[in-house]
Amino acid sequence: MSNPLAQLREFGQSPWLDSIRRGMIDSGELEAMRDSDGLGGITSNPAIFEKAVSDSDDYRGPLKDLVEAGVTDPEVLYERIATADIRAAADVLEPLYRRTDGRDGFVSLEVSPRLARDTDGTVAEARRLWSEVDRPNAMIKVPATPEGIPAIETLVAEGLNINVTLLFSRAMYGRAAEAYLRGLEHRLEAGRPVDRVAGVASFFLSRIDAKLEETARARRDDGDGRAGEALAEAGNLAVANAKMAYRDWQERFSGERWQRLAGAGARPQWLLWASTGTKDPGLSDVHYVEPLIGPGTVATLPPDTYEAFRDHGRPGRTLDTGLEEAERVLAAVEGAGIALDDLTDQLLDEGVDKFASAFDRLLEAVQEVRHEVAPA
């Protein structure tokens, strides 16, 4: 039987892995996934690096070498090991990047979550990380906060590949897509090439259903008689929201404005499905993968979901089907008195806080390993 992960490409979707670790690169595991699974990219964030540092011995040697070379600041230590991993993974995926003419084969590194509300700081750090990694198939992750949106436009105009992260709402996705388009237009107006600028917009999924369930249960406990109707859609809302976002994507990356950019070689900003691990044990372990397969998209999968889909996933073009049902789900939630925009606003704030906390834990993990391998 064909590999279900590799079959995703038949429907225009690229599978990416939401994990990175030095050992998987050094051992050849990443190269094997590229060749056998059709792996098209890697995403990282502070929580992923914290787990890699804490749960493996991969970084003891590199951190010891850095400390002995005089590097002691935890943030600098993290950045050194992270950029080394991103470079190495980008090199593994470079043949795919070349074979797809720069359309796939990317590795993402996130700006510090502490800068999520700082436009100028985000721009400066993104430039610095881009320069440090120095790979054409790198992507810099910028959160979709109100402060992050203008940074995205500036960075795209400068030719950086940007992964817009922490997207929950269609309204904010519209702003992120507009920033990408304006950045490309600025480049074109300045006489700069647009044919090597790439971007993805990362829509988070399972967190939306978890937030709906949390909110609906709290309202039911407070006596809200409509809360049960909303609770019935937990498990359905995120997929419905994503299907509508894909319809928005199809409209935005078509028409006269886009054709002008495409005529100059511009690539569309792909939609990326993130937070695809299933948190509800009552749902399938590929619940956030199978209904959202279609052209111009990426499915970024944590290791457990990656393995699950490779084992028993059912590939097929599903993303632009069931739109009437998606509209029904969205209307049911709103009709039950829960505003989706309120949920997604909360999720963005919580996401920024969670990434910042993960970054703090990452630095603590780096500091702990540093003291173990090179005690003062």
N, C-alpha and C positions, 0 to 999 in steps of 0.2 A: 504494500500500500504506500502511496506517495506520502511524503511528510506534510502534514496539514499546515505547519508554519511556512514551509517553502511554497505551498500552494496559494498563500495569500497574495503573492505577487501576480498570479493569474488574474486577480480581481483589482489590481492597481494599488494594493496596500503593502506597505513595508513593515515587517516586524522588527522592533527595536527592543533592546534589553534595558530594563530599569535597574541596572546594577553594574558595578565595576569593582574589580579587586586585582591587585598586582599579580596574584598567583594565576588567575585565569588567563592573563596575557602571557606571562612567562612560560606557562605549561603548554601553550598551543590550543587551549580550550576555546578561546575566542575565535581563532582562525578556523577551527573545526565547525563552530556554530555558523560562521560566515559561509562556509562551503556547503554544509549539509542542511542547514535550516533556512538559508536565505537571509540570515541576520543582516539588517541594513543599517543599524546604528546603536548607539548607547547613550543613555541619559544618566546623569549623576546629580546628587544634591548633598547637602551636609549630612543628612541622616544616613545616606548610603555610605559615605566615606567613614562616618562614625562607626557603623557596623563593621566595615572592612578592617578598620584599625583595631577595634576592640575584639573582634571574633576570629582573628587570624594572626599568624606570626609573620605575615608578608612584609610588614613595615618595620620590624625591629632592626634589621640590618641597615636599611636606608636611613632610618632616623638616627641610628648610632653614628653612621658616617657623617651625617649633617651636623650633629652635635659636636663631634670631634673636629669638624671643619670650622667650628665657631658659631654655628647657627643655633640659637637657644629660644628665640621667641616662638611660642606655640603657633601663632597665626602664620608666621613665615615658614615654619616647619611644615604645617599642613599644606600651604600653597606649593611648596617645593615638591612634596610627594604627589599632590593632586595633579599639578601640571605635567609631571613626569608620566603619570598614568594616562592622562588625556592624550599626550603626544604619542605614547606607545600604542594605545588603542586606535588612534587616528591612523597610524602607520599600518596597522593590520587591516583597517577598512579602506585604505587608500586605493587598492586595486578596484574595489567596487565603486568608489567615488569616480575614478577615472573611466571605468567601463560604462557608467551611467551618465557620463559627461557632466559630472558635478551635481546630479540630482539626488543622490543618496550616498550613504556611507559616512554619516556624521557622528561626532562625539560631543556631548554637551557638558559644559562646566558653568557653574552658577556664580554670579557675583555675590558678595557677602549679603546675607539676609538683613544685616544691620543697615543696609543702604536702601531698603525697599521704599522708604519715604523720602529719599534724597535723589533728586534728578541729576544734579551735577556730580554727586559722588558716584552714582551708578555709571554715568558716562565715563568718568575717569577710570574707574576700576575695570569696566568692560574693555576699554582701550588697552589697559595695561595687561590684562589676562590674555587678550587676543594676541598681543605682541609676545608675551611669554610662551604661549603654546606654539605659536608660529606654524600653524598647519592650515591649509586651505579648507579642510573638511572638519574644522572645529566649529562649534556653535557656542555662543555665550548666552546663558539663561538670564533673562530679565523679567521680574515679576510684573504682572498686569495690574499694578496699582495706579492711581491717578498720576503719581509722580513718575512711574515707570514708562508710561505711554510716550511722553515727549522724548525720553531717553532713547526709546526704540526708534523713533523717527530719525533722530540725530545719528544713531549708530548705523542704521541701514543706509543712510545717505553717505556715510563714510566707507561703506562697503563691507561691514561686518555681517557675518551670519548670526541671526538672532533667534533664539528659542524663547518665545513668550510663555512664561509659566504662570501657574496659579490662576488660570481662567476658569470661571464658573458660570458666568452669565453671558447670554448672547449680546447684551448691550456692550459689555466690556470687550467681548470678542470683536464687535464692530469697530470699536476704537482702536484695538490692536491691529486689525487688518488695515484700517485707514492709515495708521502710522507707518505700516510697512509700505503701502502704496505711495504715500507722500515721500517717504525716504527714497524710493526708487525714482520718483518723478524729479526730486531734487538732483539726484545723480545725473539723470538724463539731461536735465536743463543745463547742468554744469559741463556737459560733454564727456561725462565719465561712463565707463561700461557698466551695464546692469546684468550682463549674462552670467556672472559668477557669484551673484548675491543670492543666498538661500535663506529661507526662514520657515519655522513651524510655529503654530499657535496651539499650545498644550491645554486642552480641555480636560478638567478633572471630573471623574465620574462617581465612583463609589461614595465619595464624601457627601455628594448631594443627597443620595438616598439615605445615608446615615443621619444627616442633619434633618431631613424631612421626618424620619421616624422619631428622632429625639424631640422635635418640635411638636409633632402631632400627639405623641404620648403625654407630653407635659400639658397640652391643651385639654386632652381628654381627662386627665387627672383633675384639672381645674373645672371640669363640668361642661366643656364645650361639646355640644351634641354633634357638631359637624366634623370633629376631629377624626372619627372613625373612617369617614370617607377619604380623608387625606392619607391616613395611615395605610389604607388599602393600596395606595399607589407607591408606597415605599418599595423600592426594587424596580419600579417602572419609570420613575421621574427622570433619572439621569440619562437613560437611553433615549427617552422622548426628547429631552432637551438637546442631546447631541444630534439627533436626527434633524431637528429644526435648525441647529447651527450649521449642519452640512448643507441644508437648503440655502441658508444665508451665504455660505461659502460659494456655492455654485453661482449665485446671482452676482456676488461681488467680483469674482474672478471670471467675468465674461463682459460683453458689451464693449462699447467704443473706448472707454477709458482704459480698460485692461488691454484691449487689443493693441493700443498704441504702445504700451509697455512691452507686451509680448512680441510685438514686431521688432523691438530692439533687442530681443533675446531674454527678457525678464522671465523668471520662474515664479509660479504662484507660491504663496505661503501655504504650505500644507497644513491641514488640520491633524493634530496629534491627540490620540486618546490616552490620557494619563489616569493614574489612580484606578487601574483596571483590576487590581486584586479584589476578590469578593470578600467582603467583611461579614455578610449575613450568611450563616451556615445553612439557611433554608434555600439559598440560591445556588445555581450551578457555579462551579469554579471557573467557567469561561463565560459567565453571564454578561460581562462587559466587553467581550470580544466578538462573539458570534453575531450579534445583531448590528454591528457597526463596521462592516467590511465594505469598502468601496474605493473607487479611484481617487487619487490625490490625498491619501490619508496615511497616517502612521499609527500602528498599535504598539505602544510601549508597555512592556509586560514585566512585572517583577518575576524573579526566578520561579516561584511556585506556579504562577499563571502561565509562564512560558512553557514549563514542563507539561502542565495540564493540557494546553492547547496542542502541543506537539504530540501528546499521547492520544487524545480523543476529540480534538477540535473538529468542527464541521465547517470548512471554508465554503463561501458562496457570497454572491453580491447581495447584501441585505440592507445596506445603509440607506438607500433611497426607496425602500419599501416600508409599508406600514405607517405612512405619514398621517393618515386619518386617525389611527390609534394613538399616535404620538400627540396629535392635537387634542384628542379626548382626554388623555392623561393630564396634560398641562391645564386644560380647562377644569378638570375635576379638582385638582389641587387648589387652583385659584378660587373655584366655587365653594370650596370648603373653608375659605377664609384665610388661607396661607399664601402670602405673596412670595412668588419665587425670587423676585429681586431682593426681598429682605433676607431670604435664606442665603442667596449667593453673596450678598454684602457681608453677612456674618462669616461666611466661609473664607472670604478673602482675608478679612482681618485675622481670623483664627489661623489661616495658612501662613501668613506672614509671621505671626507669633510662634507657630510650631517650628518653622524653618529657622527662626532666630534661636529658639531653645535648642534645636538640634545642632546648630552651629556652636553654641556654647558647650554642649556635651562633647562635640567633636574635638574642640580645643582641649577640654579636660582629658579626653582619651589620649590625645597626642602627648600632652604633658605627662600623663601617667606612664606611657611607654617610654618616653624620653628619660624619665627618672630611673626606670628599670634597666634600660640598656646603657645609660651613661650617667650613673649617679654622681652628684657633685662631690 
